[in-house]
Amino acid sequence: MYKKIFYTLTAAMLIFTAALQPVTTVFATSENQETSANNVNSTDNTEATNETTSGNKTVAQASIPESTNIINTITITDQDGNPFDEANPAGLSDPANIHFDWSIPNGLIIEAGDTYEFDLPAEFIMYAAVSGTLNDYGTFTVDESGHVTMTFNENAATSDGVHGTLDIHTTFNEEAINGSTNQQIEFPINDGISVDVNFKPKNGALIAKGGFFDQDYNGNTATWTINVNSGLDSIANATVTDEIPVGLLYNSGSLVVYQLNVNVDGSVSRGSIVDPSEYQFDENGNQLSIVFNENPLTHAYQIEYKTDVENPEALSGVVSFENNAHLTGDDINESTKSTITTSYGKPIDKTGIYDANTQTFNWEIRYNYNEQSIEQKNAWLLDTFPNSFDFNNDLQVYEVSIDANGNETISATPIDPSEYSLTPGTSGDNNQFTLQFNQAIDKAYIIKYSTTVNPNYIIDENGVLTNSVITGGGNNAHYDGHYNQHAVIKSLESINYTTSVATWNYTVNGDGYTMHDVTINDVFSNEALDYVNGSLQVRDAETNELLQQGTDYTFTLIDTPKGFQLHFDSLDKKINVHYQTHFDMSILEHVPDAVFGNTAIINWTGDDGNSYTSSDDKSFKPDQEFSDNGSKSGVYDPLTKEITWTIYTNTHLSPLNGASITDQLSIDQVLIEDSIEVFHYTVGPDGKPIRDQNLQPGDYTLVVTPATATAGAKIEIAINLNFAGVSSAIGVEFKTSLDNRTVADNYENQAVFKNNNLEYPISGEVSVPHGGELIEKAGVQAGKNIDWTVNINFSQSTISEAVIEDSPSNNQIILPDTFHIYGTNVDQNGNVTLNTNDELVAGVDYNLELGPVETDGTQTFKISFLKTINEPYVLKYSSYIDANDREAVTNKVNISGKNIVDINDDSQETIIIHDSTGEGTGTGHRGSLRINKTDGQSKVLAGAKFELYNEDGTILLRSGETDSLGVLNFEEIRSGDYILKEVEAPSGYWLDPILAQGIPVHLENTDELTENNITVSDLVNNPTTITLTKEDTQHNTIPGATYVLIDTISGATVAQATTDASGKIIFEAIPFGTYIIREVNAPNGWLVNTDDKIITLKPDTTNRENNLNVTVLEYKGSAYLYKVNSENKPLAGAKFALRYNGQVIQQELATNSDGYIHLTDLAPGTYQIYETSAPTGYVLDSTPIQFIIPNAANGEPQEVNIGTFVNHLPTPELPVTGNDQPAILVFIGLFSSVTGLIIYIKRSKRQL
């Protein structure tokens, strides 16, 4: 009977264990395999190629050939063991578990050391190498390239039916996954094993809208598409609605629904048409509705329909239509919209281009570009323009074809003039013409013609010519053509900063008018411009012949305002005027944004006797250095850590009078006094300074004020000579050092140049490569480690007592043997490169202090430099990753030290870890004998020594002792009969005489591992015990009360337990002493009894057991209410209901003859009591009254007084009734240990 119970429980345990395993589905594998719904086996393992034979057995080589497939099935699941199917698609870079079932084919002879190798598909990426065991049958490795090697040992070589599993935990490789979301991942094993994996696409959307017109130009029909669920989500009760915009009409019968193929990158393609029975379509005015029958919706679809443009003849230009679509479902309300445009040609449009050389406008009229049908009587247009321009009678009409994209193609030849009539005319001050087509038209046309300035019209100023056109259909257009005067056009040819000379040009009479009494006044903008004598040249623009002053024209300088005048008796050709001016910046040196310019004004009399005037002007602003009367710049040398500053002053070349140059340096740089040089310089034509010779020592006086604790050095240079002209440009060059300083990223300086009692501030700045960079950290994952790089002092600051403190996150362990600090090389541009040949020495150059690993896993280190540092270094070290896949690993590093001011800077780096792991199992037709040793009360015993003999007990086969879990495994045992003996009991326990003599054991090995569990019965030294019994006031035992045992000396809790089903707690192996027994948690519905019990456990002189028994009472709450009438007399028969946690738990509670109701057996919590029936003749008052039963009481709790309640005789007013609150039930399931039950049954069997 016990055997049946044992086998039944064992089977239940195996089913329970299987239920806890990850739920996986085995997908398709290699060809010629037997397929079922949930499993596909690989090619028969007995088939092999590239093999030799010995007798009837196949002999493998040192490496088992790939053609001998030992992989049976492969599954790919998520971290919870769920397959990646349509309901659970994988992300493109999600973790993945690959599970292999393997077996060595029967008849295949292998030797210890033989290997089986294959590669993981490219769809997986290994972030770290993995290794492990196949239990006792071998080992496996997976390198970072995904190459798997299984190596088998002697056990595998000498056993039959060897098989097992291999699990690899890694990550999908997003870069290698392309195409459809339904992928077949091919494992290159034998003929190939493929596994189906569904992926979730990137950038998927619940709903997306698109649309397009049948043509971009003059569109008539719009096609709309709605992509639904391209993210392949699960949508319950999915409904799509679409709002057709105003101006469009649904094209009846055009709606079609397609399957939508989705790729992993989010791209989509249209699939097959969905049968209309698979959805419901409804058209209601301008709204369409589609309801899918698939529920929930897990596939992607594309809805397509068409709309027609309403009244296209009324549209012109760019027209947009916005369409809105909505997807609704359970907890989903998503909207999308799409705007499409089409361009409609204008009924009439006009453009013009002005040719200044011929004073001609070339016009184009685009007619009927919306390609409408126009009756002959309306197929005309009237064009009007000012009579200052004449129609050239060169009109031509061209037929135009327009493609779907709005691209026009103009016929190469104009239409025959017989197809239209042209009638020129005038209207007031305007010229016009009428063009009438001789037949109805439905095509587009372009009409070209030109107008030229009337010979009697003089253009002496820039103007606008407005040309308008109207059509027979009432449409109109106009174009404003701009034209310019050419009487005088001015330009600036060049600026020469060396000579301070500007060269000017202007042309006169560009239109070739006949001019009489021509006067040109050239007016300078300010006093800072002077005409350069002899620079004027006047030439014939066509022949370049130089005109003669005094003969062809006269020249007169003008003082107020400055400038000059030219006079010609007459001009009938175009001429060019060239001259120069000298600009004196000193005159405008304190004028903000000073500008030099001039204006040419021409006056003349035309052949018509009328006077005309035209003008043009040009100006220039000098370069900033010239305007500021100086400049300052600096250059940093990373090799010397020096800045070379250069100051240029007096670019205006003003005469020097009491001139000086002062430069106050900042405190963060040190002046190199012997580097100061004072020199002359010249200004190049482009305005850039050119250094000349140094001043003589007597030409200037130099005073240097040394730096102080709060200010840098000060340079003062007084110019002793009043230089003038070119020699008045003075420059200064000096150097400052950043050595022994904290180097910043930028330095600014301002010098002041004084001359003639005027001050000119001159500023300059320098950027320093890597300036301000004291510490910077970066890391990269390298398998199971992170390689960290810390750039130290790349700014080349001088830091004394420099200390690096590093605080890694608690999911990494610092590897002390990986620390290296290297020197660097710095080039002329400030670039820093690592020099691994220059390594600092620990204990000489620095000290490393590695802190302990704290209880929370944190660990720090500190590097103290033993010498002052003033150059860059690179720290490299590694840390071991103790993090899960996708977990963030952070590292913060800080540098501190001393300079003029204390130094403190930090840097932090975060890395997301990717991990790959694996494990394997293996078994064969050998078994194991497992011995579980206990004390008879389920306590495991270590140190019990056993021996296993053959069937007659003459040969010792195995020996060993139970471990700390009370377990001893005799493994690799063949089927058969054996004798098991216990030869030594654990210390303090009796040796079982039956086991001492030996008991027979039979092993029958199968394909699965067989465990023979032997329960050993010993003579037991029972530990001291304190037995606590929990009872109610009726002496019924109570389970579920939790007590702690507190040592009165130390105050420490030495034990905690909960009363069992019999209401008892047995505290075992308790040291002698005095204890407090304290209840910390009462069973559900009971109060915590805070009345502590003090007990003492002490030995007696006979060393017999002195166990204690303690009984503690448990209580529930109680309450009462009192019912009276308005005269305070008790009322009997009032009925009440009691509500707890929102549920009525008692009804028909009636007051007794004394007017009382007593409530008992109340659990802690909040209650409501309300009257359900009043005594006869009294008004019901159903107002709920709340009262609370406390969670705890010291001993027996007091009865809670709910209160006194009054019933009144009837009144006209109705009572107000309350509302019940909803109840919430909380169910807590308890799980019992099957293993404990099995051990209990087995122990009972042994005792029997």
Buried (B, 14 or more C-beta within 10 A) or exposed (E): EEEEBBEEBBEEBEEEEEEEEBEBBBBBBBEEBEEEEEBBBBBEBEBBEEBEEEEEEBBBBEEBBBEBBBBBBBBBBBEEBBBBBEEEBBBBBBBBBBBBBBBBBEBBBBBEEBBBBBBBBBBBBBBBBBEBBBBBBBBBBBBBEBBBBBBBBEBBBBBEBBBBBBBBBBBBBBEEBEEBBBBEBBBEBBBBBBBBBBBBBBEBBBBBBBBBBBBBBBBEBBBBBBBBBBBBBBBEBBBBBBBBBEBBEBBEEBBBBBBBBBBBBBEBEBBEEBEEEEBEBEEEEBEBBBBBEBBBBBBBBBBBBBBBBEEBEEBBEEBEBEBBBBBBBEEBEBBBEBEBEBBBBBBBBBEBEBEBEEBBBBBBBBBBBBBBEBEEEEBBBBBBBBBBBBBEEEBEBBBBEBEEEBEBEBEEEBBEEEEBEBEEEEEEEBBBBEBBBEEEBEBBBBBBBBBBBBEEBBBBEEEEBEBBBBBBBEBBBBBEBEBBBBBBBBEBEEBBBBEBBBBBBBBBBBBBBBBBEBBBBBBBBBEBBBBBEEBBBBBBBEEEEEBEEEEBBEBEEBEEBBBBBBBBEEBEBBBBBBBBBBBBBBBBBEEEEBBBBBBBBBBBBBEEEEEBBBBBBBEBEBBEBBBBBBBBBBEBBBEEBBBBBBBBBBBBBBBBBEBBBBBBBBBBBBBBEEBBBBBBBBBEEEBEBEBBEEBEEEBBEBEBBEBEEEEBBBBBBBBBBEBEEEBBBBBBBBBBBBBBBBBBEEBEBBBBBBBEEEEBEBEBEBEBBBBBBBBBBEBEBEBBBBBBBBBBBBBBBBBBBBBBBBBBBBBBBBBEEBBEBBBBEBEEEBEBEBBEEEBBEBEEBBEBEBBEEEEEEBBBBBBBBBEBBBBBBBBBBBBEBBBEBEBEBBBBBBBBBBBEEEBEBBBEBEBEBBBBBBBBBBBBEBBBBBBBBBBBEEEBBBBBBBBBBEEEBEEEEBBBBBEEEBBBBBBBBEEEEBBBBBBEBBEEBEBBEEBEEBBEBEBEBEEEBBEBBBBBBBEBEEBBBBBBBBBBEEEEBBBBBBBBBBBEEEEEEBBBBBBEEEBBBBBBEBEEBEBBBBBEBBBEBBBBBEBEBEBEBEEEEEEEEEBBEBEBBBBBBBBBBBBBBEEEEBBEBBBBBBBBBEEBEBEEBBBEEEBEBEBEEBBBEEBBBBBBBBBEEBBBBBEBBEBEBEBBBEEEBEBBEBEEBBBEEEEEEEEEEEEEEEEEEEEEEEEEEBEEBBBBBBBEBBEE
